[in-house]
Amino acid sequence: MIDTHKFAMFLSEFRKSSRQISTTQVEAFLLVASGVDNVSDLQQAMFLNDGSPFPRSSAGRIVNYLSGRGRYSEGKWINQGGEPLIKRRDHPHKQGYQLILTDVGKDLIGNYLSD
């Protein structure tokens, strides 16, 4: 069972870094940490209440946020802030990108959520 105090400290790391992150983004980060390594599988793992896959555009935005990529919103560039927690590379076995943790993401998981 997970230590709730350690999990609270894990979540506080986002607040301390002034990084605004939603529970959906934390869910995606933890799924990547658990081995989900591409956007299609992430969509399936993050299914909606009716059992349908999470929308691809939303999954893409989450991956962009967690990988530190900025975005345009209402004609302005918005930086995501903070160090990237995941990165993409060409997937060795599937078409598309593989999602993996950065060193910062690995440290965050290792410091708070590993046994």
C-alpha positions in Angstrom: 0.0 0.0 0.0 1.2 3.5 -0.8 2.3 5.8 2.0 -0.2 8.7 1.9 2.2 11.1 3.5 4.8 10.3 0.7 2.1 10.7 -1.9 1.1 14.1 -0.4 4.8 15.2 -0.6 4.9 13.9 -4.2 1.9 16.2 -5.0 3.4 19.1 -3.1 6.4 19.1 -5.5 4.2 20.5 -8.2 3.0 23.3 -6.0 6.5 24.1 -4.8 7.7 24.4 -8.4 4.8 26.8 -9.2 3.7 24.3 -11.8 0.0 24.1 -12.2 -0.9 20.5 -12.9 -4.3 18.9 -13.0 -5.2 15.5 -11.6 -5.6 14.3 -15.2 -2.0 15.3 -15.9 -0.8 13.6 -12.7 -2.8 10.5 -13.8 -1.1 10.5 -17.2 2.4 11.0 -15.6 1.8 8.1 -13.3 0.6 5.9 -16.2 3.8 6.7 -18.2 5.8 5.9 -15.0 4.0 2.6 -14.8 4.9 1.6 -18.4 2.3 3.1 -20.7 4.6 4.2 -23.4 2.5 5.7 -26.3 -0.4 8.1 -26.7 -2.8 5.4 -28.0 -2.2 3.2 -25.0 -2.5 6.3 -22.8 -5.9 7.0 -24.3 -7.1 3.5 -23.6 -5.8 3.6 -20.0 -7.4 6.9 -19.3 -10.9 5.9 -20.5 -13.9 8.1 -19.8 -16.9 7.2 -17.5 -18.7 5.6 -20.4 -15.8 3.4 -21.2 -14.8 5.2 -24.3 -11.1 6.1 -24.9 -9.8 9.5 -23.6 -9.9 12.0 -26.6 -6.7 11.9 -28.6 -6.5 15.7 -28.7 -6.7 15.9 -24.9 -4.1 13.2 -24.5 -1.8 15.1 -26.9 -2.2 18.3 -24.9 -1.4 16.4 -21.7 1.7 14.9 -23.2 2.8 18.3 -24.6 2.4 19.8 -21.1 4.3 17.0 -19.3 7.1 17.2 -21.9 7.4 21.0 -21.3 6.2 22.1 -24.7 4.5 25.5 -24.7 1.4 26.3 -26.6 -0.6 29.1 -28.2 -3.8 30.3 -26.5 -5.8 33.2 -27.7 -2.9 34.5 -29.8 -0.3 34.3 -27.0 2.5 31.9 -26.3 2.2 30.1 -23.0 5.2 28.4 -21.5 4.4 25.3 -19.5 7.0 26.1 -16.8 9.0 23.6 -14.8 11.3 20.9 -16.0 9.8 18.3 -18.4 8.7 15.2 -16.7 8.4 13.0 -19.8 10.0 13.0 -23.2 9.2 11.5 -26.6 11.3 9.6 -29.0 10.6 7.4 -32.0 9.1 4.2 -30.7 11.3 1.2 -31.5 8.4 -1.2 -32.0 5.4 0.8 -33.0 4.6 3.7 -35.3 4.7 7.0 -33.5 6.4 8.2 -30.4 7.4 6.4 -27.3 6.8 8.2 -24.0 9.5 7.9 -21.3 10.3 9.6 -18.1 13.0 12.3 -18.0 15.6 12.2 -15.3 13.5 14.7 -13.4 10.4 12.5 -13.7 12.4 9.4 -12.6 13.7 11.3 -9.6 10.2 12.5 -8.6 8.9 8.9 -8.8 12.0 7.5 -7.1 12.0 10.0 -4.2 8.3 9.6 -3.3 6.6 6.6 -4.8 9.1 3.7 -5.0 9.6 1.2 -2.3 
